[in-house]
Amino acid sequence: MGGAAHLILYVADASRSRAFYSTVLAMSPRLDVPGMVEFDLPGGAVLGLMPEAAIERLLGPALPKPSSARGVPRAELYLVVADPAACHARALAAGATELSPLRPRSWGHVAAYSLDPDGHVLAFAGPAEPGSDSTFENPGQ
């Protein structure tokens, strides 16, 4: 199997989400066309933003509509980055809602959690410093 993994989030407003992720990731999209916006992520993956209306047309009338779950966390984007504090701060400044500030986690990362404008969980993480207090068991603590 070859190629990059594409992670696609369904969004209510593609323009708003493009602006949000451009600010948070500090980059321009690699693709910006009607129906899809894509960003290159660390490690070679691709983040896609697809309007809910577009996926709902693909799903047809028989399946539940993603827009009916708007605001309900439907996905988590966990990004290991060089400066998680700066990324988290940009997310908050761009309109994200903080869930948990940057702190050591029991799995060996420091991580901060927020919700993007569509209610997707967004985490920025990096390796914990040796000897740091990593007693936190989950993001909610």
C-alpha positions as CSV (number, residue, x, y, z in Angstrom):
1,M,0.0,0.0,0.0
2,G,1.5,3.4,-0.9
3,G,0.6,7.0,-0.8
4,A,-0.4,9.4,1.9
5,A,-3.3,8.9,4.3
6,H,-6.1,11.4,3.7
7,L,-8.2,12.3,6.7
8,I,-11.4,14.1,5.7
9,L,-13.5,16.2,8.1
10,Y,-17.0,17.2,7.1
11,V,-17.6,20.9,7.7
12,A,-20.6,23.2,7.7
13,D,-18.8,26.2,6.1
14,A,-15.8,25.3,3.9
15,S,-14.6,28.9,3.7
16,R,-14.6,29.3,7.5
17,S,-12.8,26.0,8.0
18,R,-10.2,26.8,5.3
19,A,-9.5,30.1,7.1
20,F,-9.4,28.4,10.5
21,Y,-7.0,25.6,9.4
22,S,-4.8,28.0,7.4
23,T,-4.3,30.0,10.5
24,V,-3.9,27.1,12.9
25,L,-1.5,25.1,10.6
26,A,0.3,28.3,9.5
27,M,0.1,27.2,5.8
28,S,-2.0,27.6,2.7
29,P,-4.0,24.7,1.4
30,R,-2.4,22.5,-1.2
31,L,-5.8,22.1,-2.9
32,D,-8.6,24.6,-2.7
33,V,-11.5,23.7,-5.1
34,P,-15.3,23.7,-4.7
35,G,-16.1,20.6,-2.6
36,M,-12.6,20.0,-1.1
37,V,-9.8,21.8,0.6
38,E,-6.6,19.9,1.5
39,F,-3.6,20.6,3.7
40,D,-0.3,18.7,4.0
41,L,0.1,17.4,7.6
42,P,3.2,16.5,9.5
43,G,4.4,13.0,8.6
44,G,2.9,13.0,5.1
45,A,-0.8,12.7,5.8
46,V,-3.3,15.0,4.2
47,L,-6.2,16.9,6.0
48,G,-9.2,17.3,3.8
49,L,-12.2,19.6,4.5
50,M,-15.4,18.5,2.7
51,P,-18.6,20.5,2.9
52,E,-21.4,18.5,4.7
53,A,-23.6,19.2,1.7
54,A,-21.2,17.4,-0.7
55,I,-20.9,14.3,1.5
56,E,-24.7,14.2,2.0
57,R,-25.2,14.1,-1.8
58,L,-22.8,11.2,-2.0
59,L,-24.5,9.3,0.9
60,G,-28.0,9.8,-0.5
61,P,-31.2,9.8,1.4
62,A,-30.9,6.4,3.1
63,L,-28.1,7.3,5.5
64,P,-28.0,9.8,8.3
65,K,-26.8,13.2,7.4
66,P,-23.5,14.4,9.0
67,S,-25.1,17.9,9.4
68,S,-27.6,16.4,11.8
69,A,-24.7,15.7,14.2
70,R,-23.2,19.2,13.9
71,G,-21.5,20.2,17.1
72,V,-21.2,16.6,18.3
73,P,-17.5,15.6,18.3
74,R,-17.3,13.2,15.4
75,A,-13.5,13.0,14.9
76,E,-10.2,13.8,16.6
77,L,-7.3,15.2,14.7
78,Y,-4.2,14.5,16.9
79,L,-1.1,16.2,15.5
80,V,2.4,15.7,16.8
81,V,4.2,19.0,16.0
82,A,7.4,20.8,16.9
83,D,5.6,23.5,19.0
84,P,2.3,22.3,20.4
85,A,1.9,25.4,22.6
86,A,2.1,27.7,19.6
87,C,-0.3,25.6,17.5
88,H,-2.8,25.4,20.3
89,A,-2.6,29.2,20.9
90,R,-3.2,29.8,17.2
91,A,-6.2,27.5,17.3
92,L,-7.7,29.4,20.3
93,A,-7.0,32.8,18.6
94,A,-8.7,31.5,15.5
95,G,-11.9,30.6,17.4
96,A,-11.4,27.1,18.8
97,T,-12.8,26.3,22.2
98,E,-10.3,25.0,24.7
99,L,-11.0,21.5,26.2
100,S,-7.7,21.0,28.0
101,P,-4.5,23.1,28.2
102,L,-1.1,21.8,27.3
103,R,0.1,19.4,29.9
104,P,1.9,16.1,30.2
105,R,-0.1,13.0,29.3
106,S,0.4,9.4,30.6
107,W,1.3,8.2,27.1
108,G,4.5,10.3,27.0
109,H,3.3,13.4,25.2
110,V,2.5,16.9,26.3
111,A,-0.8,17.7,24.5
112,A,-3.5,20.4,24.4
113,Y,-7.0,19.8,23.2
114,S,-9.7,22.1,21.7
115,L,-12.8,22.0,19.5
116,D,-12.6,23.4,16.0
117,P,-15.6,25.5,14.7
118,D,-17.4,22.3,13.6
119,G,-16.9,20.5,16.9
120,H,-14.1,18.2,15.9
121,V,-11.6,17.6,18.6
122,L,-8.2,19.1,17.7
123,A,-5.1,18.1,19.7
124,F,-1.5,19.4,19.4
125,A,1.1,17.2,21.0
126,G,4.8,16.7,21.3
127,P,7.2,14.5,23.3
128,A,7.1,15.2,27.1
129,E,10.3,16.4,28.6
130,P,12.2,13.6,30.5
131,G,11.2,13.7,34.2
132,S,8.0,15.7,33.6
133,D,4.9,14.9,35.6
134,S,3.0,12.6,33.2
135,T,0.4,11.4,35.7
136,F,-2.6,12.6,33.7
137,E,-4.6,9.7,32.4
138,N,-6.8,11.3,29.8
139,P,-7.4,14.6,28.0
140,G,-10.3,15.5,30.4
141,Q,-8.1,15.6,33.5
